[in-house]
Structure formats: structure tokens, C-alpha cells
Amino acid sequence: MKEGAGALMLCMVLFWEFAKIGLFCVGGGYASMPLIQACVVDDYHWLTLSEFIDVFTISQMTPGPIGINAATFAGMKVAGFPGSVAATLGFAAPSFLLCLFVARLFYRYGSIGWIRGVLNGLRPAVVALICAAGLSFVALSLFGAERFPTELASLKAGFDLKNAAVLLLAFIAVRRKVNVIHVLLGSGLCGVALGMLG
């Protein structure tokens, strides 16, 4: 009985936390990544940063919005199928309800100057959220840590040259408009090849 109550409580926490993320992730799925990371890695320690990056990667490779996918995979990792349902519903509910409300407002009052100002002011904040998450991922890929090393000795010692090469090639491919699926498949194959080489 206690286990059932504990599982229900965990699902309720997942729903609530992902509802808060869904409410405040303005600017698309990538903007939700630092909020999801803060919740599942930093606050609750449900996942390690490495596990979260795996969730992020799988979320990109599967069809559908990346934020919803990440919520589903994170919920599954934390509390199985009920957790995935709770996290997904929590993430989607605020967006759905707010979209209905904002669409009605925007349709009527979208040309008003202060509303345009709010939308323009949110754009840089969204870019900052995406950059913050990206820098955490780069640090983990290149140095195996959540933050960049501050000392020169540890900067040299912890640097992973193989991951840096894959990162650089993937970055170049994305900038040249190579299909993201091809970039992910190529990066995965590079990882397998480099792992076999030792």
C-alpha cells in the first residue's frame, strides 16, 4: 500500500514539476531543456547529467516536439509508464490551455504596441536559455563535467579530443544544412567507430 501511495505521489510531483516547466518554457522545445535539466538533474537528482543528455538525444531522434519527448522519456526513467504519462500531461497541459487563451487575445489585440514589446523582449531570453543548456552539454562532451574547468592543467588533462572532433564535424554539418537525422546517425557511427578503436 505504501509503495502504491509513494508511486502516486511521485507521479503527482512529476506532473506538477513538468506543468511548471510547460508554463514557463517560452520559445519552443529547446528553451525547455535547461528547465527540465534544472528539475530532473539539479533539484531532484532523478537523473545524472549524462542520463539527461541521453534523454535529450533520444528526444531529438524521435518524432514529435522535443520538449514533450523529453518529458515523456524523463518521466519513464523516473517512474516507469505512469511517470511518463504524468510528466507528458503536466508538460502539455499549460501550453494547451495558454495557447487557447493567448490565441484568442492575440487575434483581438495582437497589434497593440506593448504586446509586441513583450514578445520582442522574450526572444533574447529564449536565446539565453538555449545557450546555457548548450554550454552544459559542450562541457560534458569535451571534459566529462557539468562545467568548464577553471584551471589550465585540468583543462588540458580532461579534454576529450575524439568528442571534440565529432562535435566539430557535427557543427559544420549542421551549418551546411545537412539533415539533422543524418548528422545524428553519422555522429552515432563515429562514436561506435571511435569506441572500437579505443
Secondary structure, DSSP 8 states (H G I E B T S, - for coil): -HHHHHHHHHHHHHHHHHHHHHHH-TTSHHHHHHHHHIIIIIIS-SS-HHHHHHHHHHHHHSSS-HHHHHHHHHHHHHHHHHHHHHHHHHHHHHHHHHHHHHHHHHHHHTT-HHHHHHHHHHHHHHHHHHHHHHHHHHHHHHHSSSS--SSHHHHHHT--HHHHHHHHHHHHHHHTT--HHHHHHHHHHHHHHHHHH-
